[in-house]
Amino acid sequence: MDGQPPRVPAQRRPGAAAAGEPAGLRFGVLGPVRAWRGKEPIGTGSPQQRALLAALLLREGRTATASELIDALWGEEPPLQALAAVRTYASRLRKVLDPGVLVSESGGYAIRAAGAGSARLDLAVAQELAARAEKARAAGELTQSREMLGRALALWEGEPLAGVPGPYADAQRVRLEEWRLQLLESRLDMDLEQGCHAEAVSELTALTAAHPLRERLRELLMLALYRSGRQAEALAVYADTRRLLADELGVDPRPGLRELQEGILRADPALAEPSAPVSGPTTVAVRPAQLPATVPDFTGRASFVAELSQVLGSAEGRVMAVSALAGIGGVGKTTLAVQVAHRARGVFPDGQLYVDLQGAGSRAAEPETVLGSFLRALGAADPAIPDSLEDRAALYRSLLDGRRVLVLLDNARDAAQVRPLLPGTEGCAALVTSRVRMVDLAGAHLVDLDVMSPEEALSLFTKIVGAERVGSERKAALDVVGACGFLPLAIRIAASRLAARRTWTVSVLAAKLADGRRRLDELQAGDLAVKATFELGYGQLEPAQARAFRLLGLADGPDISLAAAAAVLDLSSLDTEDLLESLVDTSLVESAAPGRYRLHDLVRLFARACAERDEPEEEREAALSRGLDFYLATAAGVYAIERPGDVLVEHLEPTEYPGLRFAERSVALDWLYTEAGPLLACVRQAAGTGRMRRAVDLLWAAKDLTESGADSRAYESTATALCEATRAVGDTRAEGRARTTLTNVLLVSGRIQEAAEEARKAMELGSAARDAMAISWAANDRGLTCLHQGRHPEGKPFFEQAIEGYGAIGNRPLEALSLSNLSRAHLGMGNVAEAVAIALRALAAYTSIDRTLRLANGHFTLGVALAAAGRHPDALSQFSDALGIFGEHRQRLWEGTTHFRIAEVHLAARRPAQAAQHCEQALALGCIGGDRMRGTVLTLLGRALAVLGQADRAKACWREALSLHEQFGGREQVDEVRALLEPATAV
């Protein structure tokens, strides 16, 4: 060498296109924020607009939410119209950039073209050059390494993000300046290694003046001066540095600087000349084998093991694979990852690296520290391990080049922690576990690990406890794993506790876990605890996330919609979605479906415990009250859109929080049936609280859930619970309404005697409370029970009372309903002509309102009356109209009942084949009246089949009908079917 540092070739601006180079977009942030299309500059607008562009560019293609951008531009005191301003800036940028560069998604923005294809960011170019420089240095190619660093440093054009306002830009300026100084230190270090110490003194003198507290620059200046024969000046630099550090910071120089001063004082020969050029990395080939041991009782997960093994072993390891497992704490991510890694060892013969990144804790592992450990494991000597993260990452990738190594990164905090640790070379693979879904980890094969299946959970429990103990108490064992929510960690803890206590039975453990309030406390053994695992994730949440998590856990139900969650949290839908999606990313909340969220059972218990600990009681009650208001207001709207003119909604408890509004009936019904589970859970949760009256009215407004047949059992259990709770507190009005809802479901299920008793109580309670709506409703129900029991004369006055009551409060649809029922009472008394006339009045009343659900009742009632009058074609026409409307309104049980009536008409008209067909449809759909009505349909089907000559099948229908009537029917139905069977049996 001639002793002179090689000249770094002049660099063109990042925005200037070379001849023959595609005229794509180029961006610059290592100076003023600028953009070019080919050679032509693009206007980037106002300082705030440039701040938005810079924030997007520095996210390297990842999406920035609107709230993140507002924080970036204005910090803690944004203007009132900050969101509108962000949207305006984004719109203006989109107009000047190429199509598809600035994209909107998930409520935020991203620049997708930066760093890809012909669209480049100067920072990305600098990072690529720095990585190549580190690789060249590790290979001993110092000249090439210095050239790369020189090219990278030439991309800076003054202060990064010059003139860009905002806290984000301020923080990034500090980061970029720090990185520039690290690159300068690396380049100057190589200058000195190559003997260019005299030339380095000038640059280092200026740099130490600009950055007086940067000790590494002082160290390099001392060494350059000493090698230039300026020993006294070198020692003076140390003296200045020591005094400055003491005055400014109250500390002594770092050990490296003191050791250099001592070496100069004793004229250490090692300092006199630069070290010889390194011919290669100071490493010794080492084959790491760091995987933890597999658990001996690993159970299930066969599909995940197969999937991940296939990804890691694809193309025999020639292609780098990144697989990321995400899931709730305790779901078994590490256990599965270790199992898969051991199975894949043969694909990675050059070794396996492992680290617990401690991402769920308060002190996650720093990538620099992890890389230092990995480099040593790969054979790098300590002197060869650089200081900076970028340099270590580059050396790490260099050492992996050409090798086939598997890297298991366990318990990662986020993608940013993981990226520097990825191999990045063919033949290697990374397996990452995290509670966070790493959607921003480019090229990752994402796997969401759910809880075990019941079979897998029982198998794991049995392996730990022993087949003999579990085999004799299988049901109790299923109760245990169910109480554990099928979460592997919880199952392992419960099983370990039982295995250590020989005097306990499985039933004893099941009983301990049955108490939800004590369950998390029971699920701990030694240093394992489910609650502690959840606490780690909870501790990482931002305050708004933590509040949302706590309040969300208060609401019962299988899941919760975005709209209901917004009510519970008292936030806008947009803000609620942002919060819940961020909680999904942490795996504390699951995305049940688009717009729906749920919590694992144990996570819900933990969230409630956090709410009781961290939320005032009034805030907890307010959240549940808002949720109940939302369901009541929305259900009332569904009832109203289904039944125009029905004033029931005007007699319900008032709400403070609004519900959803629907323009179309089908959308309203979709909501009701979709929300059945959470809605009924909300009602049950309010039993015995100050919210109980609203809960009763919510159940009343949602009565379609029982008439549809979809949720009858859940509806009944909820109504029963409300009856007991309202009676216990002595709320007469609420109890009367609760018993009205219970009467309705009993009528639908065909339990007439029980329905009659409940209707009697409801009427008494309604009268005592002077509840006009409830009185009329109960009177109609009492009349219906009389009809079902064949006591038609007794039913008539109840219907007349209901008609009068509904008329007094202006409820025309329900007045018409009771008219329809009065027609059936007259029909039962043999007054056919009167029945037809009243049915026509009811139908006229319904028709004047609109084509509503109740209009189907009018057609149905008139059809029954016309059939009794022998007017079969007219009856079938009415039933056909009723069937269409019932179908539109998803009233499955009424559809089935109408098919039965059609079958009656066909059989009377001597069309047995058509009668049998409609009976089968009635059986398939079900009917109002439950098993009692099923027996009646089977009887009619048997009659039709007998006429068709299918005697054996007819007998089979009648035998089943007899069994049902003996259980649920009356003496009359039993005698009828026995009479049918006797001649058939005689044959």
Secondary structure, 3 states (H helix, E strand, C coil): CCCCCCCCCCCCCCCCCCCCCCCCEEEECCCECEEEECCEEECCCCHHHHHHHHHHHCCCCCCEEHHHHHHHHHCCCCCCCHHHHHHHHHHHHHHHCCCCCEEEECCEEEECCCCECCEEEHHHHHHHHHHHHHHHHHCCCHHHHHHHHHHHHCCCCCCCCECCCCHHHHHHHHHHHHHHHHHHHHHHHHHHHCCCHHHHHHHHHHHHHHCCCCHHHHHHHHHHHHHCCCHHHHHHHHHHHHHHHHHHCCCCCCHHHHHHHHHHHCCCHHHHCCCCCCCCCCECCCCCECCCCCCCCCCCCHHHHHHHHHHHCHHHHCCCEEEEEECCCCCCHHHHHHHHHHHCHHHCCCCEEEEECCCCCCCCCCHHHHHHHHHHHCCECHHHCCCCHHHHHHHHHHHHCCCCCEEEEEEECCHHHHHHHCCCCCCCEEEEEECCCCCCCCCEEEEECCCCCHHHHHHHHHHHHCHHHHHCCHHHHHHHHHHCCCCHHHHHHHHHHHHCCCCCCHHHHHHHHHCHHHHHHHCEECCEEHHHHHHHHHHCCCHHHHHHHHHHHHCCCCCEEHHHHHHHHCCCHHHHHHHHHHHHHCCCCEEEECCEEECCHHHHHHHHHHHHHHCCHHHHHHHHHHHHHHHHHHHHHHHHHHCCCCHHHHHCCCCCCCCCCCCCHHHHHHHHHHCHHHHHHHHHHHCCCCCHHHHHHHHHHCCHHHHCCCCHHHHHHHHHHHHHHHHHHCCHHHHHHHHHHHHHHHHHHCCHHHHHHHHHHHHHHHHHHCCHHHHHHHHHHHHHHHHHCCCHHHHHHHHHHHHHHHHHCCCHHHHHHHHHHHHHHHHHCCCHHHHHHHHHHHHHHHHHHCCCHHHHHHHHHHHHHHHHCCCHHHHHHHHHHHHHHHHHCCCHHHHHHHHHHHHHHHHHCCCHHHHHHHHHHHHHHCCCCHHHHHHHHHHHHHHHHHHCCCHHHHHHHHHHHHHHHHHHCCHHHHHHHHHHHHHHHHC
